[in-house]
Amino acid sequence: MRYCIADINKLWVTLSETKLQQKTTNLMTDKLITLNKLNHFRKKDKFSVSAWEERGLNPSDNEVCDRLQNLFNDCADNLIEAINSDFNPKQLKSILKKWLDSIDSSSYDTEERELICDYFDQLSKIISVDFKNNLNNWLYGKVLNTLFKVTSFLKGQEKVLETLSQNCTKCNSKLETFIMRKEEGIPDYSWKIIQCNDCNEYNLLSTGPNIKEYRFGNYKSIEQLPKIEFTEEQANTRLQQIKTFRK
């Protein structure tokens, strides 16, 4: 079978267009995923009583919680507009920095500042920008942040007191929870619905009492169900609902 140059060129153009369409489709899919995550973040009650209790802390007063809730919602709206306008990562990071800089860290106590940083960290991961240094500078100041970096380098990694582990109910991957700090008297406030990073299956987690601080392993947190409102059976029912409707 013979092909003329015109046929070969036509075939090359077709292949190039197909690759371009596939690349465009992938970009659109990534964009939709990012927008969905930002919308989910916006809808979340980020400073509810259960959000504070999850960290073993007493809730701040309503005025502080409402102010921060509105600030983070406005920040998320700003990022959604930017994503829809196809801003690049540098521009997105600039937006995040603008909102962080608008908060006077001295107006908040240590626990409030840490929670603020946690939520900015979540946003930075959603839009895929490295924001850790900005957060550490805001939280500790540039001088202390530099000192902490040196200290961290000398001491090595943060110590894990205990590791909780359970297997994913779908792919059997280990879902580990790293306990960093413990304190007697902290109740186990909630059931946690988590999502495996390997297969995206939803699982139910209960960490137990006396946990002051912990880190996620191979999963992400989806929803917290207060134990004063949900029995284990009810938590499992909610888990099944999520498995059914979020496929």
LOTIRO-921677 format. One record per residue: x, y, z of N, C-alpha, C, O in turn. Coordinates in steps of 0.2 Angstrom, whole numbers, padded with zeros to 4 digits, always signed. Example, Ala and Ser with C-alpha at 12.3 -4.5 7.8 and 13.67 -1.06 7.14 Angstrom:
% LOTIRO-921677
+0066-0028+0039+0062-0022+0039+0066-0016+0039+0071-0017+0042/+0064-0011+0035+0068-0005+0036+0064+0000+0039+0067+0006+0040/
***
This chain:
% LOTIRO-921677
+0004-0006+0000+0000+0000+0000+0004+0006+0000+0009+0007+0004/+0003+0011-0004+0007+0017-0005+0003+0023-0002-0003+0024-0003/+0007+0027+0001+0004+0033+0004+0008+0039+0001+0014+0039+0000/+0004+0044-0002+0008+0050-0004+0009+0055+0002+0007+0054+0007/+0013+0060+0000+0016+0064+0006+0010+0068+0009+0009+0069+0015/+0005+0070+0004-0001+0073+0007-0005+0069+0012-0008+0071+0017/-0005+0062+0011-0009+0057+0015-0005+0057+0022-0008+0057+0027/+0001+0057+0021+0006+0056+0027+0005+0063+0032+0004+0062+0038/+0005+0068+0028+0004+0075+0032-0003+0075+0035-0004+0077+0041/-0008+0072+0032-0015+0072+0034-0015+0068+0040-0018+0070+0045/-0012+0062+0040-0012+0057+0046-0008+0061+0052-0011+0060+0057/-0003+0064+0050+0001+0067+0056-0003+0073+0059-0003+0073+0065/-0007+0077+0055-0011+0082+0058-0017+0079+0062-0018+0081+0068/-0019+0073+0060-0025+0070+0064-0022+0067+0070-0025+0068+0075/-0016+0064+0070-0013+0062+0076-0012+0067+0081-0013+0067+0087/-0009+0073+0078-0007+0079+0083-0014+0082+0086-0014+0083+0092/-0019+0082+0082-0025+0085+0084-0028+0080+0090-0031+0082+0095/-0027+0073+0089-0030+0069+0094-0026+0069+0101-0029+0069+0106/-0020+0070+0100-0015+0071+0106-0017+0078+0110-0018+0078+0116/-0018+0083+0106-0020+0089+0108-0027+0089+0112-0028+0092+0117/-0032+0085+0109-0038+0085+0112-0038+0081+0118-0041+0082+0123/-0034+0075+0118-0033+0071+0124-0030+0076+0130-0032+0075+0136/-0025+0080+0128-0021+0084+0133-0026+0089+0136-0026+0090+0142/-0030+0092+0131-0036+0097+0133-0041+0094+0138-0043+0096+0143/-0043+0087+0136-0047+0084+0141-0045+0082+0148-0048+0083+0153/-0038+0080+0148-0035+0079+0154-0035+0086+0158-0036+0086+0165/-0033+0091+0155-0033+0098+0159-0039+0100+0161-0040+0102+0167/-0045+0098+0157-0051+0100+0160-0053+0096+0165-0057+0098+0170/-0051+0089+0165-0053+0085+0171-0050+0087+0177-0053+0087+0182/-0043+0089+0177-0040+0091+0182-0043+0098+0185-0043+0099+0191/-0045+0102+0181-0048+0108+0183-0054+0107+0186-0056+0110+0192/-0058+0102+0184-0065+0101+0187-0064+0098+0194-0067+0099+0199/-0059+0094+0195-0057+0090+0201-0055+0096+0206-0057+0096+0212/-0051+0100+0204-0049+0106+0208-0055+0110+0210-0055+0112+0216/-0059+0112+0206-0065+0116+0207-0069+0112+0212-0072+0115+0217/-0070+0106+0211-0075+0102+0216-0072+0102+0223-0076+0103+0228/-0065+0101+0223-0062+0101+0230-0063+0108+0233-0064+0108+0239/-0062+0113+0229-0063+0120+0232-0070+0121+0234-0071+0124+0240/-0075+0119+0231-0082+0120+0232-0083+0116+0239-0087+0118+0243/-0080+0110+0239-0081+0106+0245-0078+0109+0251-0081+0109+0257/-0072+0112+0250-0069+0116+0256-0074+0121+0258-0074+0123+0264/-0076+0125+0253-0080+0131+0255-0087+0129+0259-0089+0133+0263/-0090+0123+0257-0096+0121+0260-0095+0119+0268-0099+0119+0272/-0089+0117+0269-0087+0114+0275-0088+0119+0281-0085+0124+0280/-0091+0117+0287-0091+0121+0293-0084+0120+0296-0083+0116+0300/-0079+0125+0294-0072+0124+0296-0071+0125+0303-0066+0123+0306/-0075+0129+0307-0074+0131+0314-0080+0129+0318-0081+0133+0323/-0083+0123+0317-0088+0121+0321-0085+0118+0327-0079+0117+0328/-0090+0117+0332-0088+0114+0338-0084+0107+0337-0079+0106+0340/-0087+0103+0333-0083+0097+0331-0076+0097+0328-0072+0093+0330/-0076+0103+0324-0069+0104+0321-0064+0106+0327-0058+0103+0326/-0066+0109+0332-0061+0111+0337-0060+0105+0342-0054+0103+0343/-0066+0101+0343-0065+0095+0348-0061+0090+0344-0058+0086+0348/-0061+0090+0338-0057+0085+0334-0049+0086+0336-0046+0081+0335/-0048+0092+0337-0041+0093+0339-0040+0093+0347-0034+0095+0349/-0045+0092+0350-0044+0091+0358-0044+0098+0361-0041+0100+0366/-0047+0103+0357-0047+0110+0359-0054+0113+0361-0059+0110+0358/-0055+0118+0365-0061+0121+0366-0062+0126+0361-0058+0130+0359/-0068+0127+0358-0070+0131+0353-0069+0138+0354-0070+0140+0360/-0067+0142+0350-0066+0149+0350-0073+0152+0350-0078+0149+0349/-0073+0159+0352-0080+0162+0353-0083+0163+0345-0079+0163+0341/-0089+0164+0345-0093+0164+0339-0091+0169+0334-0090+0168+0328/-0089+0175+0337-0087+0180+0333-0080+0179+0329-0080+0180+0323/-0075+0175+0332-0069+0173+0329-0071+0168+0324-0068+0168+0318/-0075+0163+0326-0076+0158+0321-0080+0160+0315-0078+0158+0309/-0085+0165+0316-0088+0167+0310-0084+0171+0305-0084+0171+0299/-0079+0175+0308-0075+0179+0305-0070+0175+0300-0069+0176+0294/-0067+0170+0303-0063+0165+0300-0066+0161+0295-0064+0160+0289/-0072+0159+0296-0076+0155+0291-0077+0159+0285-0077+0157+0279/-0079+0166+0286-0081+0170+0280-0074+0172+0276-0074+0172+0270/-0069+0172+0280-0062+0174+0277-0060+0168+0272-0058+0169+0266/-0061+0162+0275-0059+0156+0271-0063+0155+0265-0061+0153+0260/-0070+0156+0266-0075+0156+0260-0073+0161+0255-0073+0159+0249/-0072+0167+0257-0070+0172+0252-0063+0170+0248-0063+0171+0242/-0059+0167+0252-0052+0165+0249-0054+0160+0244-0051+0160+0238/-0058+0155+0246-0060+0149+0241-0063+0152+0235-0062+0150+0229/-0068+0157+0236-0071+0160+0230-0066+0163+0226-0067+0163+0219/-0061+0167+0228-0056+0170+0225-0052+0165+0220-0050+0166+0215/-0050+0159+0224-0047+0154+0220-0051+0151+0215-0048+0149+0209/-0057+0150+0216-0062+0147+0211-0062+0151+0205-0062+0149+0199/-0063+0158+0206-0063+0163+0200-0056+0162+0196-0056+0162+0190/-0050+0162+0200-0044+0161+0197-0043+0155+0193-0040+0155+0187/-0045+0149+0196-0045+0143+0192-0049+0143+0186-0047+0141+0180/-0055+0146+0186-0059+0147+0180-0056+0152+0175-0058+0151+0169/-0052+0156+0177-0048+0161+0173-0042+0158+0170-0038+0161+0167/-0040+0152+0172-0034+0148+0170-0028+0152+0173-0023+0152+0169/-0028+0154+0179-0022+0157+0182-0016+0151+0183-0018+0146+0184/-0010+0153+0182-0005+0149+0183-0003+0148+0191-0005+0152+0195/+0001+0143+0192+0002+0141+0199+0005+0147+0203+0004+0148+0209/+0010+0151+0200+0013+0157+0203+0007+0162+0205+0008+0165+0210/+0002+0163+0201-0003+0168+0202-0008+0165+0208-0010+0169+0212/-0009+0159+0208-0013+0156+0213-0010+0156+0220-0013+0158+0225/-0003+0155+0220+0000+0156+0226+0000+0163+0229+0000+0164+0235/+0001+0168+0224+0000+0175+0226-0006+0176+0229-0007+0180+0234/-0012+0173+0227-0018+0174+0230-0019+0172+0237-0021+0175+0241/-0016+0166+0237-0016+0162+0244-0012+0167+0249-0014+0168+0255/-0006+0169+0247-0002+0173+0251-0005+0180+0253-0005+0182+0258/-0009+0183+0248-0013+0189+0250-0018+0188+0255-0018+0192+0260/-0021+0182+0255-0026+0181+0260-0023+0179+0267-0025+0181+0272/-0017+0176+0267-0014+0174+0273-0011+0181+0276-0011+0182+0282/-0008+0185+0272-0005+0191+0274-0011+0196+0277-0009+0201+0281/-0017+0195+0275-0022+0199+0278-0024+0198+0285-0028+0201+0288/-0022+0192+0288-0023+0190+0294-0018+0192+0299-0012+0190+0298/-0019+0196+0304-0014+0198+0309-0014+0192+0314-0018+0190+0318/-0008+0188+0314-0007+0182+0318-0007+0184+0326-0009+0180+0330/-0005+0190+0327-0005+0192+0335-0012+0193+0337-0013+0193+0344/-0018+0193+0333-0024+0193+0335-0027+0186+0337-0033+0186+0340/-0023+0181+0337-0026+0174+0338-0021+0171+0343-0015+0172+0343/-0024+0166+0346-0020+0162+0351-0016+0156+0347-0018+0155+0341/-0012+0152+0350-0008+0147+0347-0012+0142+0343-0011+0141+0337/-0018+0140+0347-0022+0135+0344-0026+0137+0338-0026+0134+0332/-0028+0144+0338-0031+0147+0332-0027+0147+0326-0029+0146+0321/-0021+0150+0328-0016+0151+0322-0014+0144+0319-0013+0144+0313/-0013+0139+0323-0012+0132+0320-0018+0130+0316-0016+0127+0310/-0024+0131+0318-0030+0129+0314-0030+0133+0307-0032+0130+0302/-0029+0139+0308-0028+0143+0302-0023+0141+0297-0025+0140+0291/-0017+0139+0299-0012+0136+0295-0014+0130+0292-0013+0128+0286/-0018+0126+0296-0020+0119+0293-0025+0120+0287-0024+0117+0282/-0029+0125+0288-0034+0126+0282-0030+0129+0276-0032+0128+0270/-0025+0134+0277-0022+0136+0272-0017+0131+0268-0016+0131+0262/-0015+0126+0272-0011+0121+0270-0016+0116+0265-0014+0114+0260/-0022+0115+0268-0027+0111+0264-0028+0115+0257-0028+0111+0252/-0029+0121+0257-0030+0125+0251-0024+0124+0246-0025+0124+0240/-0018+0125+0249-0012+0125+0245-0011+0118+0241-0009+0118+0236/-0013+0113+0245-0013+0106+0242-0018+0105+0236-0017+0102+0231/-0024+0108+0237-0029+0108+0232-0027+0111+0226-0028+0108+0220/-0024+0117+0226-0021+0120+0220-0014+0118+0218-0011+0121+0214/-0011+0114+0222-0005+0111+0220+0001+0116+0220+0005+0117+0215/+0001+0120+0226+0007+0125+0226+0010+0123+0233+0007+0121+0238/+0017+0125+0233+0021+0124+0240+0020+0130+0244+0023+0135+0242/+0017+0129+0249+0015+0135+0254+0018+0135+0261+0017+0139+0265/+0022+0129+0262+0024+0128+0269+0028+0133+0272+0027+0135+0278/+0033+0136+0268+0037+0141+0271+0034+0147+0272+0035+0151+0277/+0029+0149+0268+0024+0155+0270+0021+0154+0276+0020+0159+0280/+0018+0148+0277+0014+0147+0283+0019+0147+0289+0017+0149+0295/+0024+0144+0289+0029+0144+0295+0031+0151+0296+0032+0153+0302/+0033+0155+0291+0034+0162+0292+0029+0166+0296+0030+0170+0301/+0023+0164+0294+0017+0168+0297+0016+0165+0304+0014+0169+0309/+0017+0159+0305+0015+0156+0312+0021+0158+0317+0019+0159+0323/+0027+0157+0315+0033+0158+0319+0037+0164+0318+0040+0166+0323/+0036+0168+0313+0040+0173+0311+0047+0171+0307+0048+0165+0308/+0050+0175+0303+0055+0172+0299+0061+0170+0303+0064+0165+0301/+0063+0173+0308+0069+0172+0312+0068+0165+0315+0072+0160+0315/+0062+0164+0319+0061+0158+0322+0060+0152+0317+0062+0146+0318/+0057+0153+0311+0056+0148+0306+0063+0146+0304+0064+0140+0303/+0068+0150+0303+0074+0148+0301+0078+0144+0306+0081+0139+0305/+0077+0146+0313+0079+0142+0318+0076+0135+0319+0080+0131+0320/+0070+0135+0317+0066+0128+0318+0069+0124+0312+0070+0118+0313/+0070+0127+0306+0073+0123+0301+0080+0120+0303+0081+0114+0301/+0084+0124+0306+0091+0121+0308+0090+0116+0313+0093+0111+0313/+0085+0117+0318+0084+0113+0324+0081+0106+0321+0084+0101+0323/+0077+0107+0316+0074+0101+0313+0079+0097+0310+0079+0090+0310/+0084+0100+0306+0089+0097+0303+0093+0093+0308+0096+0087+0306/+0095+0096+0313+0099+0093+0318+0096+0087+0322+0099+0082+0323/+0090+0088+0323+0086+0083+0327+0083+0077+0323+0082+0072+0326/+0082+0078+0317+0079+0073+0312+0072+0074+0312+0069+0079+0314/+0068+0069+0310+0061+0069+0309+0058+0069+0316+0060+0067+0321/+0051+0072+0316+0047+0072+0322+0046+0065+0324+0044+0061+0320/+0046+0064+0331+0045+0058+0334+0038+0056+0333+0033+0059+0335/+0036+0050+0331+0030+0047+0331+0029+0042+0338+0033+0038+0339/+0024+0044+0342+0023+0040+0348+0020+0033+0347+0022+0028+0350/+0016+0033+0342+0012+0027+0341+0009+0027+0334+0008+0032+0332/+0008+0021+0331+0005+0020+0325-0001+0016+0325+0000+0010+0327/-0007+0019+0323-0013+0015+0323-0013+0012+0315-0012+0016+0311/-0015+0006+0315-0016+0003+0308-0022-0001+0307-0024-0005+0311/-0025+0000+0301-0030-0004+0299-0030-0005+0291-0027-0001+0288/-0033-0011+0289-0032-0012+0282-0038-0009+0278-0044-0009+0281/-0037-0007+0272-0043-0004+0268-0047-0010+0266-0045-0016+0265/-0054-0009+0267-0058-0014+0266-0059-0017+0258-0062-0022+0257/-0056-0013+0254-0056-0014+0247-0050-0017+0244-0050-0023+0241/-0044-0013+0245-0038-0015+0242-0033-0018+0247-0027-0020+0245/-0035-0018+0254-0031-0021+0259-0024-0017+0260-0020-0019+0264/-0024-0011+0258-0018-0007+0259-0018-0005+0267-0024-0004+0270/-0012-0004+0270-0012-0001+0277-0014+0006+0277-0011+0010+0274/-0019+0007+0281-0021+0014+0282-0019+0016+0289-0021+0014+0294/-0013+0020+0290-0010+0021+0296-0011+0028+0298-0012+0033+0295/-0012+0029+0305-0013+0035+0308-0007+0036+0313-0006+0032+0318/-0003+0041+0313+0003+0042+0317+0001+0047+0323+0000+0053+0322/+0002+0044+0329+0000+0048+0335+0007+0052+0337+0012+0049+0338/+0006+0059+0337+0012+0063+0338+0012+0065+0345+0017+0066+0348/+0006+0067+0348+0006+0069+0355+0000+0066+0358-0006+0065+0355/+0000+0064+0365-0005+0061+0369-0006+0065+0375-0002+0068+0378/-0012+0065+0377-0014+0069+0384-0020+0066+0387-0025+0065+0384/-0019+0064+0393-0025+0061+0397-0031+0065+0397-0030+0071+0398/-0037+0062+0396-0043+0066+0397-0046+0068+0391-0052+0071+0391/-0043+0068+0385-0046+0070+0379-0050+0064+0376-0048+0059+0375/-0057+0065+0376-0061+0060+0373-0060+0058+0366-0057+0062+0362/-0063+0053+0364-0063+0051+0357-0069+0054+0354-0075+0051+0355/-0069+0060+0351-0075+0064+0350-0079+0061+0344-0085+0062+0344/-0076+0058+0339-0079+0057+0333-0077+0050+0329-0071+0048+0330/-0082+0048+0325-0080+0043+0320-0077+0047+0314-0080+0052+0313/-0072+0044+0311-0070+0047+0305-0071+0043+0299-0069+0037+0298/-0074+0046+0294-0074+0043+0287-0068+0045+0283-0067+0051+0282/-0064+0040+0281-0058+0042+0277-0058+0039+0271-0062+0034+0269/-0053+0041+0266-0053+0038+0259-0046+0036+0258-0041+0040+0258/-0045+0030+0256-0039+0027+0254-0036+0030+0248-0039+0031+0243/-0029+0032+0249-0026+0035+0243-0024+0030+0238-0023+0033+0232/-0024+0024+0239-0023+0019+0234-0028+0017+0229-0028+0017+0223/-0034+0016+0232-0040+0014+0228-0046+0019+0229-0051+0017+0225/-0046+0024+0233-0051+0029+0234-0057+0026+0238-0063+0029+0238/-0056+0020+0241-0062+0017+0244-0063+0021+0251-0058+0023+0254/-0069+0021+0253-0071+0024+0260-0071+0019+0265-0073+0014+0265/-0068+0021+0271-0067+0017+0277-0069+0021+0283-0069+0027+0283/-0071+0017+0288-0072+0020+0295-0066+0020+0300-0063+0014+0300/-0065+0025+0303-0059+0025+0308-0061+0028+0314-0065+0033+0315/-0059+0025+0320-0060+0028+0327-0053+0027+0330-0050+0022+0331/-0050+0033+0332-0043+0033+0334-0043+0032+0342-0037+0030+0344/-0048+0032+0345-0048+0031+0352-0046+0038+0356-0045+0043+0353/-0047+0038+0363-0046+0044+0367-0038+0045+0368-0034+0042+0366/-0038+0051+0371-0031+0054+0374-0026+0056+0368-0020+0056+0369/-0029+0057+0362-0024+0059+0357-0025+0067+0356-0030+0069+0354/-0019+0070+0357-0018+0077+0356-0017+0079+0349-0019+0084+0347/-0013+0075+0346-0011+0077+0339-0009+0071+0335-0006+0066+0338/-0011+0071+0329-0010+0065+0324-0009+0067+0317-0011+0073+0315/-0006+0063+0313-0005+0064+0306-0008+0058+0302-0008+0052+0304/-0011+0060+0296-0014+0055+0292-0008+0051+0288-0003+0054+0287/-0009+0045+0287-0005+0041+0283-0007+0040+0276-0008+0045+0273/-0009+0034+0274-0011+0033+0267-0018+0034+0266-0021+0030+0263/-0021+0040+0268-0028+0041+0267-0029+0049+0268-0025+0052+0271/-0035+0051+0266-0037+0058+0268-0044+0058+0272-0048+0053+0271/-0045+0063+0276-0051+0063+0280-0056+0066+0275-0056+0071+0272/-0062+0063+0276-0068+0065+0272-0073+0068+0276-0076+0073+0274/-0075+0065+0282-0080+0067+0286-0079+0065+0293-0077+0060+0294/-0081+0069+0298-0081+0067+0305-0088+0067+0308-0093+0071+0306/-0090+0062+0311-0097+0061+0314-0096+0061+0322-0093+0056+0324/-0099+0066+0325-0098+0066+0332-0101+0060+0336-0107+0058+0334/-0098+0057+0340-0100+0051+0344-0106+0052+0348-0110+0047+0350/-0107+0058+0350-0113+0060+0354-0119+0060+0350-0125+0059+0353/-0119+0060+0343-0124+0060+0339-0125+0053+0335-0130+0051+0332/-0119+0050+0334-0119+0044+0330-0116+0038+0334-0111+0038+0336/-0120+0032+0334-0118+0026+0336-0113+0023+0331-0113+0025+0325/-0110+0017+0332-0106+0014+0327-0110+0012+0321-0108+0012+0316/-0116+0009+0323-0120+0007+0318-0122+0012+0313-0123+0012+0307/-0124+0018+0316-0126+0024+0312-0120+0027+0308-0121+0029+0302/-0114+0026+0311-0108+0029+0307-0107+0024+0301-0105+0027+0296/-0108+0018+0302-0107+0013+0296-0113+0014+0291-0112+0013+0285/-0119+0016+0293-0124+0018+0288-0122+0024+0284-0123+0024+0278/-0119+0029+0288-0117+0035+0284-0112+0033+0279-0111+0035+0274/-0107+0028+0281-0102+0026+0277-0104+0023+0271-0102+0024+0265/-0109+0019+0271-0112+0016+0266-0116+0021+0261-0116+0020+0255/-0119+0026+0264-0122+0031+0260-0117+0035+0256-0118+0036+0250/-0111+0036+0259-0106+0039+0255-0103+0035+0249-0101+0037+0244/-0102+0028+0251-0100+0024+0246-0104+0023+0240-0102+0023+0234/-0111+0024+0241-0116+0023+0236-0116+0030+0232-0117+0029+0226/-0116+0035+0235-0118+0042+0232-0112+0046+0229-0113+0050+0225/-0106+0044+0231-0100+0047+0229-0096+0043+0224-0090+0045+0223/-0099+0038+0221-0095+0034+0216-0094+0038+0210-0091+0036+0205/
***
